[in-house]
Amino acid sequence: MSETLENTPETFEKLINEVNAFKDKYLRVVAESDNYRKRVERDKETALKFANERLAKDLLETLDNFENALKVEMPDEVRLGIELIYNSLTKTLQKHKVVECMNEMFDPNFHEAVSKVDVGLEPNTITAVLRKGYVLHDRLLRPTSVVIQG
């Protein structure tokens, strides 16, 4: 069935209001769709950026073991081999944006104070590093364990 519309100002105004309502709904759906697309893209970038986070955390223990091994007496040939492996592992981690978090002043966002000492320095000055900390891009993988001036 076809409806016939009266050609009156009221009918015209009603149709204009309906068109404006549909236009408003359309613009909202387009905006929501665009926001969703941007959010998905941002989430995808973040997921790719931090995809290796667990692997990097696991490799930090291996890096620590190499550092500890280099602190003991050993034949020069063995030391050279361990240094080569340690340097290779360090370069690989750096290539994937895993870097040491270093600072002279205590920052609770990046450091874990395990002890306080009084050696006459400014408060919260790091006096010793017990275990290195690392970040992946801007995300903390492991805090630096430190001793600070109390």
GIFENMO-V764187 format. One line per field, one symbol per residue. ss: DSSP state (@ for helix, = for strand, . for the rest). psi: psi as a letter, one per 30 degrees, with the letter a starting at -180 (. if undefined). burial: I if it has 9 or more other C-alpha atoms within 8 Angstrom, else O. A space follows every 50 residues. Layout:
ss: ???
psi: ???
burial: ???
//
This chain:
ss: ........@@@@@@@@@@@@@@@@@@@@@@@@@@@@@@@@@@@@@@@@@. ..@@@@@@@@@@@@@@@@@......@@@@@@@@@@@@@@@@@@@@..=== ....=.....=======.......=======..===..====.======.
psi: kkkkkkileeeeeeeeeeeeeeeeeeeeeeeeeeeeeeeeeeeeeeeeeg egeeeeeefeeeeeeeeeefflklkeeeeeeeeeeeeeeeeeeeeggjlk jkkfkkjfffljjflkljgglkkgkkfkjekkllljcgkkeklkklklk.
burial: OOOOOOOOOOIIOOOOOOOOOOOOOOOOOOOOOOOOOOOOOOOOOOOOOO OOIOOIIOOOOOIOOIIOOIOOOOOOOOIOOIIOOIOOIIOOIIOOIIIO IOOOOIOOOIIIIOOIOOOOOOOIIIOOIOOIIIIIOOOIIIIIIIIIIO
//
